């Protein structure tokens, strides 16, 4: 065995020993250190709102643990904000991809049908590669019914000849 193989075997042996300790032995030590919680209720049948000393102690311990846990604050913040609508949603497909003004009457097309994954700028001429074919401003797409209105690095604006609506196709980098 080479020196490298011996080191790997030693490290793996130590890892296995640590794993056995964590799975079997550390649970026994943790259980023996924790005192069993005794919860007794001194509330009367009539519904008195008194809390026993053991209950109060349990509530205090839980409060201190939650105050020390930094993720509890973050989780509470996320839980409070989960139903709020997003302003400037970075994942929205209706964003102004190809530049220009504010939101107009723009509809989005299914992104699986049209994929804009290439941009060529040759001075006055700009080419957009959509579904593997190159187009200039004014060209009609092979799928028919759409004409290229504007080409930018971030996206392409297409016009539907049938409905007269604009479609914004964002640029998609190939991986």
C-alpha positions as CSV (number, residue, x, y, z in Angstrom):
1,X,0.0,0.0,0.0
2,X,1.3,3.4,-0.8
3,X,1.4,6.3,1.6
4,X,-1.6,7.9,-0.1
5,X,-3.7,4.8,0.2
6,X,-2.8,4.5,3.9
7,X,-3.9,8.0,4.6
8,X,-7.2,7.5,2.8
9,X,-7.9,4.3,4.8
10,X,-7.1,6.1,8.1
11,X,-9.4,9.0,7.3
12,X,-12.2,6.7,6.2
13,X,-11.8,4.6,9.4
14,X,-12.0,7.8,11.6
15,X,-15.1,8.9,9.6
16,X,-16.8,5.6,10.2
17,X,-16.0,5.7,13.9
18,X,-17.3,9.2,14.2
19,X,-20.5,8.2,12.4
20,X,-21.1,5.3,14.7
21,X,-20.5,7.6,17.7
22,X,-23.0,10.2,16.4
23,X,-25.7,7.6,15.5
24,X,-25.5,5.4,18.6
25,X,-23.6,6.9,21.5
26,X,-24.2,10.6,21.4
27,X,-28.0,10.1,21.6
28,X,-27.6,8.1,24.8
29,X,-25.5,10.9,26.4
30,X,-27.9,13.6,25.3
31,X,-30.8,11.7,26.7
32,X,-29.1,11.2,30.1
33,X,-28.2,14.9,30.4
34,X,-31.7,16.2,29.8
35,X,-34.0,16.1,32.8
36,X,-37.4,14.9,32.0
37,X,-39.9,17.7,31.8
38,X,-42.6,17.5,34.4
39,X,-45.8,19.2,33.3
40,X,-48.4,19.5,35.9
41,X,-51.5,21.5,35.6
42,X,-53.0,23.3,38.6
43,X,-55.9,24.8,36.7
44,X,-59.2,24.0,38.3
45,X,-62.1,22.4,36.5
46,X,-63.8,25.8,36.5
47,X,-61.1,27.1,34.1
48,X,-58.9,29.2,36.3
49,X,-56.1,30.8,34.3
50,X,-53.3,30.1,36.7
51,X,-50.1,28.5,35.4
52,X,-48.1,26.1,37.5
53,X,-44.4,26.7,38.3
54,X,-43.3,23.8,36.1
55,X,-45.3,25.2,33.1
56,X,-43.9,28.7,33.6
57,X,-40.4,27.2,33.8
58,X,-41.0,25.3,30.5
59,X,-42.3,28.4,28.8
60,X,-39.3,30.4,30.0
61,X,-36.8,27.8,28.7
62,X,-38.5,27.6,25.3
63,X,-38.5,31.4,25.1
64,X,-34.8,31.7,25.8
65,X,-34.0,28.9,23.3
66,X,-36.1,30.6,20.6
67,X,-34.5,34.0,21.3
68,X,-31.0,32.5,20.9
69,X,-31.9,30.8,17.7
70,X,-31.1,33.3,14.9
71,X,-33.1,31.4,12.3
72,X,-36.3,31.8,14.3
73,X,-36.3,35.6,13.5
74,X,-35.7,35.0,9.8
75,X,-38.3,32.3,9.6
76,X,-40.9,34.5,11.3
77,X,-40.1,37.3,8.9
78,X,-40.5,35.0,5.9
79,X,-43.8,33.6,7.3
80,X,-45.1,37.1,7.7
81,X,-44.2,38.2,4.2
82,X,-45.2,35.1,2.3
83,X,-48.6,36.3,1.1
84,X,-47.5,39.8,0.1
85,X,-47.3,40.4,-3.7
86,X,-43.8,41.1,-5.1
87,X,-42.9,44.5,-6.4
88,X,-40.3,44.3,-9.2
89,X,-40.4,40.5,-9.3
90,X,-37.1,39.3,-10.7
91,X,-38.6,36.1,-12.0
92,X,-41.6,37.7,-13.7
93,X,-41.9,36.8,-17.4
94,X,-43.9,40.0,-18.1
95,X,-40.9,42.3,-17.3
96,X,-39.7,44.8,-19.9
97,X,-37.0,42.5,-21.3
98,X,-36.1,44.3,-24.6
99,X,-35.9,47.8,-23.1
100,X,-38.2,50.6,-23.9
101,X,-41.0,52.2,-21.9
102,X,-43.4,50.9,-19.2
103,X,-45.8,48.1,-19.4
104,X,-48.0,48.1,-22.5
105,X,-50.5,45.6,-23.8
106,X,-48.0,42.8,-24.0
107,X,-48.8,39.1,-24.0
108,X,-46.2,36.4,-23.4
109,X,-45.8,33.3,-25.5
110,X,-44.9,29.9,-24.3
111,X,-41.1,30.0,-23.8
112,X,-40.8,26.4,-25.0
113,X,-42.0,27.4,-28.5
114,X,-39.7,30.3,-29.2
115,X,-36.1,30.4,-27.8
116,X,-34.0,33.5,-28.4
117,X,-30.4,32.3,-27.8
118,X,-28.2,34.3,-30.1
119,X,-27.5,38.0,-30.8
120,X,-25.2,39.5,-33.5
121,X,-24.5,43.2,-33.8
122,X,-22.8,44.2,-37.0
123,X,-23.1,48.0,-36.8
124,X,-26.3,48.9,-38.5
125,X,-27.4,45.3,-38.8
126,X,-28.6,43.3,-35.9
127,X,-29.4,39.6,-36.1
128,X,-31.4,37.5,-33.6
129,X,-31.1,33.8,-33.5
130,X,-34.5,32.3,-32.6
131,X,-35.0,28.5,-32.7
132,X,-31.7,28.1,-34.5
133,X,-32.6,30.5,-37.4
134,X,-31.3,34.1,-37.8
135,X,-33.7,37.0,-38.3
136,X,-33.4,40.7,-38.9
137,X,-35.9,43.5,-37.9
138,X,-38.9,43.1,-40.2
139,X,-38.4,39.4,-41.0
140,X,-41.3,36.9,-40.5
141,X,-40.6,33.9,-38.3
142,X,-40.7,30.4,-39.7
143,X,-43.6,29.4,-37.5
144,X,-45.6,32.1,-39.2
145,X,-47.8,34.8,-37.9
146,X,-44.9,36.7,-36.1
147,X,-42.7,39.4,-37.3
148,X,-39.5,40.8,-35.6
149,X,-40.1,44.4,-34.5
150,X,-37.0,45.1,-32.2
151,X,-33.8,43.2,-31.4
152,X,-31.8,43.9,-28.2
153,X,-29.1,41.9,-26.3
154,X,-31.6,41.1,-23.5
155,X,-34.6,40.2,-25.6
156,X,-36.6,40.4,-28.8
157,X,-39.9,42.0,-29.5
158,X,-42.2,40.1,-31.9
159,X,-45.5,41.3,-33.4
160,X,-48.4,39.0,-34.0
161,X,-49.8,39.8,-37.4
162,X,-53.1,38.2,-36.6
163,X,-53.8,39.8,-33.3
164,X,-51.6,42.9,-33.5
165,X,-50.1,42.2,-30.0
166,X,-46.4,42.3,-29.0
167,X,-44.5,39.3,-27.6
168,X,-41.3,39.7,-25.6
169,X,-38.9,36.8,-25.8
170,X,-36.0,37.0,-23.3
171,X,-32.5,36.0,-24.2
172,X,-31.6,32.5,-23.0
173,X,-28.0,31.5,-22.7
174,X,-27.1,28.0,-23.7
175,X,-25.5,25.9,-21.0
